[in-house]
Amino acid sequence: MIVMNWITNNYIEVFGAITGIIYVFLEIRQNLWLWPVGIATSAVYIWVFFTGKLYADMSLQVYYLIISIIGWYWWIKGIRHKAEGKRQIGGEQADIRGNQGNQALTVTSIKLRLAITLSFVFALLYSLMWIVLDHLTDSPVPGRDAFITSLSIIATWMLARKILEHWYLWMVVNGVAVALFISRGLYPTIILYSVYFAMSFIGLKEWRKTTINDQEIP
């Protein structure tokens, strides 16, 4: 009876936790439906984090809504790819120099230049968010809130581009988030992010199987 009363009083957060778990399973399988499910999850957590006074995390959900729409488009349309040289196809040479076409997004490893750029972006976001949360809000945990939010922004962008290493960022984010949400008493969300943390290792393993490296590109 107590459990049922608690679920009734926290049904919005419970629903968000359920859709969030579905989301990460779809992400691991690289299923396109992860994006609409992610949109629904983000809409729920805008309210959850607002009531929990986790303002940076609430703002992050707005970003998730936007990047989910963009990621949905990228995954459907793929990217413009220019190929040069000749590829051997069925024993015949096909000249594809200068030829352009739509190519579905594939899992790739991050390049050093992009990694450095994203590191600078993270440092900037983290610093700005911490200052804003510490001086302009009543957030009780501005440092951790800012850290989770800024690193999640980077990880979600990498997910939208199907970059393998985004799973490493989720491992860090989810681990820190579990500790934070314990302190805020968001119990369904604790379960959700614990599942996220465990599934990050599975996701990394599964995505690595389909990763395309520079050496594999003809």
C-alpha distance (Angstrom), angle and dihedral (degrees) to the residues before:
residue distance angle dihedral
M1 . . .
I2 3.79 . .
V3 3.81 90.6 .
M4 3.80 92.2 49.8
N5 3.80 91.5 49.5
W6 3.79 90.3 50.1
I7 3.83 91.8 49.8
T8 3.80 90.3 48.3
N9 3.80 91.2 52.2
N10 3.80 93.1 45.8
Y11 3.80 101.8 33.9
I12 3.82 93.4 128.6
E13 3.80 92.6 57.3
V14 3.83 91.3 43.0
F15 3.81 90.3 52.7
G16 3.80 90.6 49.1
A17 3.81 91.1 50.4
I18 3.81 91.6 51.2
T19 3.81 94.5 48.9
G20 3.80 89.0 44.8
I21 3.80 91.7 56.8
I22 3.82 90.1 48.3
Y23 3.80 87.8 50.3
V24 3.80 95.1 56.7
F25 3.82 92.3 48.3
L26 3.81 89.4 53.1
E27 3.81 89.9 46.8
I28 3.79 92.1 54.7
R29 3.81 90.4 50.4
Q30 3.83 90.8 46.6
N31 3.79 87.6 -124.6
L32 3.81 115.6 169.1
W33 3.82 91.4 -137.0
L34 3.80 90.2 72.3
W35 3.82 88.2 85.2
P36 3.85 99.9 59.0
V37 3.81 89.5 41.4
G38 3.80 88.2 50.4
I39 3.80 90.6 51.9
A40 3.81 90.6 54.2
T41 3.81 91.5 47.2
S42 3.80 92.5 49.7
A43 3.79 92.5 50.3
V44 3.81 90.0 55.0
Y45 3.79 94.7 46.5
I46 3.78 93.8 50.8
W47 3.79 84.9 70.6
V48 3.82 95.8 38.7
F49 3.80 94.5 53.1
F50 3.79 92.8 42.1
T51 3.80 91.5 56.9
G52 3.83 89.3 44.2
K53 3.84 90.8 53.0
L54 3.81 91.5 -121.5
Y55 3.78 93.7 137.0
A56 3.79 98.9 169.4
D57 3.79 90.5 51.4
M58 3.80 88.9 48.4
S59 3.80 90.3 52.8
L60 3.79 88.3 47.5
Q61 3.79 89.8 61.0
V62 3.80 89.8 56.6
Y63 3.79 87.7 53.2
Y64 3.82 88.7 48.6
L65 3.80 89.7 55.9
I66 3.79 91.0 53.6
I67 3.81 97.5 42.5
S68 3.81 90.5 45.2
I69 3.79 89.9 60.0
I70 3.81 90.8 46.9
G71 3.81 92.9 44.5
W72 3.79 90.4 48.6
Y73 3.80 88.9 55.0
W74 3.83 93.5 45.8
W75 3.80 92.5 49.9
I76 3.83 92.3 48.8
K77 3.78 99.0 43.5
G78 3.78 99.3 30.5
I79 3.78 120.1 -156.5
R80 3.78 135.6 -61.9
H81 3.75 107.9 -103.0
K82 3.77 127.3 -168.8
A83 3.78 114.8 -157.7
E84 3.79 125.2 -165.5
G85 3.77 130.1 -167.3
K86 3.77 130.2 23.5
R87 3.80 130.3 -56.1
Q88 3.79 125.2 -155.3
I89 3.83 109.2 -124.1
G90 3.81 120.0 178.1
G91 3.78 92.9 -27.0
E92 3.82 93.1 -52.0
Q93 3.77 127.0 103.1
A94 3.79 114.1 -120.7
D95 3.78 115.5 -163.2
I96 3.78 108.7 -142.8
R97 3.81 99.9 161.8
G98 3.78 110.0 146.2
N99 3.79 91.8 -0.2
Q100 3.78 116.9 141.6
G101 3.76 131.2 -162.5
N102 3.76 144.6 145.9
Q103 3.77 112.9 -79.5
A104 3.78 122.5 -174.4
L105 3.79 115.8 -115.2
T106 3.78 113.1 -95.0
V107 3.79 130.3 -168.1
T108 3.80 111.3 -90.6
S109 3.80 136.9 173.7
I110 3.78 119.5 -109.6
K111 3.80 118.9 -99.9
L112 3.82 119.9 -127.4
R113 3.80 93.9 -117.6
L114 3.79 92.5 52.6
A115 3.81 91.4 45.5
I116 3.80 90.7 54.9
T117 3.80 91.5 47.2
L118 3.80 92.8 50.0
S119 3.81 90.3 47.9
F120 3.80 90.5 57.0
V121 3.81 90.8 46.4
F122 3.81 90.4 51.3
A123 3.81 92.7 49.6
L124 3.80 90.9 50.0
L125 3.81 94.4 47.1
Y126 3.80 92.4 45.8
S127 3.80 93.5 50.9
L128 3.80 94.7 46.3
M129 3.80 94.5 45.9
W130 3.79 93.2 48.1
I131 3.80 91.4 51.7
V132 3.81 93.1 47.3
L133 3.81 94.4 46.1
D134 3.79 93.3 44.8
H135 3.81 96.2 48.7
L136 3.80 106.6 26.4
T137 3.83 105.6 35.1
D138 3.78 139.7 46.1
S139 3.82 92.6 -121.1
P140 3.83 108.8 149.5
V141 3.82 92.5 -153.3
P142 3.83 108.0 36.3
G143 3.81 95.7 156.6
R144 3.79 97.9 51.9
D145 3.79 92.8 37.8
A146 3.81 90.6 53.1
F147 3.81 92.3 45.6
I148 3.81 94.6 52.4
T149 3.79 92.6 44.9
S150 3.80 98.6 47.3
L151 3.81 94.6 44.8
S152 3.81 90.9 46.4
I153 3.81 90.1 54.2
I154 3.80 89.8 56.7
A155 3.82 93.4 43.9
T156 3.81 93.7 50.0
W157 3.80 92.5 50.1
M158 3.81 88.9 50.9
L159 3.81 89.5 49.5
A160 3.80 90.5 53.0
R161 3.81 88.0 54.6
K162 3.84 92.2 43.6
I163 3.81 94.6 -119.7
L164 3.81 110.4 167.8
E165 3.80 98.0 -142.2
H166 3.80 93.4 64.2
W167 3.82 85.7 88.6
Y168 3.81 90.6 66.7
L169 3.78 89.7 55.9
W170 3.81 91.1 50.3
M171 3.80 89.9 53.9
V172 3.80 90.2 57.8
V173 3.81 94.8 40.7
N174 3.79 95.0 48.8
G175 3.79 94.0 46.1
V176 3.80 92.8 52.3
A177 3.81 91.4 41.5
V178 3.82 93.6 56.1
A179 3.80 90.6 56.3
L180 3.81 91.3 46.7
F181 3.79 95.9 48.9
I182 3.80 91.5 48.3
S183 3.79 87.7 60.2
R184 3.84 90.2 49.9
G185 3.82 95.6 46.8
L186 3.82 95.4 -121.9
Y187 3.79 94.9 147.8
P188 3.85 102.2 171.8
T189 3.80 87.2 47.4
I190 3.81 90.2 50.9
I191 3.80 88.7 56.4
L192 3.80 90.6 46.3
Y193 3.80 94.5 52.0
S194 3.81 92.0 43.2
V195 3.81 87.2 57.1
Y196 3.81 89.0 46.1
F197 3.81 90.0 53.0
A198 3.81 93.8 50.8
M199 3.81 93.6 43.0
S200 3.81 91.6 51.3
F201 3.81 89.2 73.3
I202 3.80 91.7 48.9
G203 3.80 90.9 46.5
L204 3.80 91.8 52.3
K205 3.80 90.9 50.8
E206 3.81 94.3 47.9
W207 3.81 96.0 44.4
R208 3.80 91.5 47.7
K209 3.81 88.7 63.3
T210 3.82 90.4 63.7
T211 3.80 99.3 36.9
I212 3.80 116.6 131.2
N213 3.80 116.2 -148.9
D214 3.78 127.9 -164.4
Q215 3.82 89.6 -102.6
E216 3.79 90.7 59.1
I217 3.79 95.3 54.3
P218 3.83 110.6 93.1
